[in-house]
């Protein structure tokens, strides 16, 4: 187990070098949530205390799920995946390495948002629940990204389209721009999104009020993470032979 | 002592039998060739032996390990160059090697030492910091082969390692395959190049339609090949097929301005062609003998199998 985790770190280093630590990817990680935030908050009668947790959630969500869905189809297309899976590393360790790389990237991007919250708006966001929540949230959203790539496509564009169809609706049902208490009969949909619980947790820290207790949000996020990771590994195992 | 044991291995994709009930053993230190045309089942066999594909039935052992039950332990002792394999083109040559070293669990000092040794051996040392995307096809294939050798494995699977390469790279790779084999590495090589198999392999299995149609030493297989040689001939003035369809010729084909004559008696047919040329004052402008294609070998072997089964 420890040996396999060490091998996961090799995958993480490889992913960071190849996919993440590049100017366009970092800029995109910051720009997409910023543009969405500006577009949907412009001329709206909402306080910055309400909007900031949404921006934070979006930044984390987009940063960790930007690359993870395309790694498997990309490596299938580039003929590097077969080499990886034929070396003595377990499939779960490869996927965990991919998750870890995106988590590190997500935390890096989110730190920009947190720092701007502290220095521009004076929010006291460095709290234990939010730090733990951000860490669990990063693993959770990354696992969702990995799950999206379980379909044995070898064209990254196929998965990009599919992941966009999942990611954008999740933004709109997770209380980023509209409080879930005001979502009426669609409120139940927001409970299906892990992003809801992260944003609610952040809102509790920034605004002082939230829909659920911080502990509840953390537990649900953790359960989502475990479930998504488990399903992602299982589905990838099933689809692996169809990639070659 | 057998390093690889394959017992009644089968792989079906839907109704299609990609590999059909094959069994063989490979001894320690052997270079074993899997020959066959595209779609013969070679790559599927290698993918089952390396644990990437699950067999429909049958078993395969690498060393003491059943590849289905203990894939990680089995892979720890094997280096693999998959067909169409690629290195990470956005990483440098040395980073690709170090990544493989980490995946095989080598400590930092060992993996740096081994990577540098291999870069020197494959004549890539001065390019070690260059990204692989700047490499030529030959350099690319050399780094892929070096990646498979990072672990110092006892067993090496090479799936079409020289296909499409320039002569210099092919010679270097063949020389290194021999070198590693001399150091007791068992090598399983798939190729559709019968001459490559002849040069490198101790034994060869010929696959066709998922089955092993022959398994033997290359010289034994060459006896089959020799009996189906052919001659390409072109005359200055066009000749009719029937004029050169001598008794010793089994079959004749017209290809452009040339004729291809299939025969078991090369020497006699060449003499007859020269005699015809002199007699009719029609100069021979091309005359060459050809080794038969692998397809010819398969046809013959399959025919032999059919005859054997009906007698």
Interface residues (C-beta under 8 A of the other chain):
Chain A: X3 X6 X7 X9 X10 X13 X14 X17 X18 X78 X79 X80 X82 X83 X84 X85 X86 X87 X88 X89 X90 X240 X241 X244
Chain B: X47 X50 X51 X52 X53 X54 X72 X73 X75 X76 X80 X82 X84 X85 X86 X87 X88 X89 X90 X91 X95 X99 X100 X102 X103 X104 X105 X147
